[in-house]
Amino acid sequence: MMGGEFRHLGIGPATMAGFMMKKISQKLRHPLALALLILPLLFPIQGVLGLDAGDPAPYFVVEDLDGNVYNLVQLEDTVVLLFFFDPSDPYCVTIAPQLEQAIWQTFAWHDFKVLGLNIGDPALEIVENFRDATGVTFPLIADASAIGQDYGMRSNSFVLVDGLEIVRYVASGSGAYSESELKEAVSNSLEGVAPPKEATWGRIKNLFGEKAYGALTPAQ
C-alpha cells in the first residue's frame, strides 16, 4: 500500500512506519533478500569508497585545454599519473609547481604522462588562470568532476595507473603529496616491478610476444 491508501483507511504515519518495518524484517528472513542487502557492503560500488592499488582503472576519455584528447586505450603501455585538483584549493596551487618540477620534468622523457583533472569550478578561464599561476606544462582538463566521482577522489588526490590500466598508487586529500613516494611509485611502474592484477592485451603481448599478440588480436 502507498501512503495515500493508508491515510484513506485512517492509519496514521507512525502506524504505517511500523507496518513497513515489519514487512522489511519479514523479507530479510528470506536468504536471497538478506544476500542482496549484504552484497553491497562486501563489494561497494566503485567511486563511493575510492580505488586501491591493484584495482583496474575506470575508463575515461578527456580533452585538455589545448584540444588534445586522451583515453586509457590510447595511453596503453604508458604510466599515467592523475592529479585531481580544485583551482580554488590553495594546497593544489602550492603542490602543482612541485609536481611539475619533481615528477613531470623528471620522468617526461619516459613512457609517462601527467594529467591534471579539475574537479572544481569547470570555467575555462579559471582553469587557464590556474595553469598560468602555477606554471605547469602537463595537460589540464577543465571539467573532470565525473571522473572524480568514478575514481572516488577529492581535491589534491593522486592516482597512478600503469601501462596495463591497473592502479599502482593512490593518495588522497590534504597532505597526500609525497615527492619521494610518487617518484618511487612512478619508477617501479615504469620498470614493471609489481605484477598486474588482470590480463590485458598489453600483458598478453608482454608475456607471449608480438606473434601471439597478433594472432589473438581481433581482426580489424
Disulfide bonds with the S-S distance in Angstrom:
none
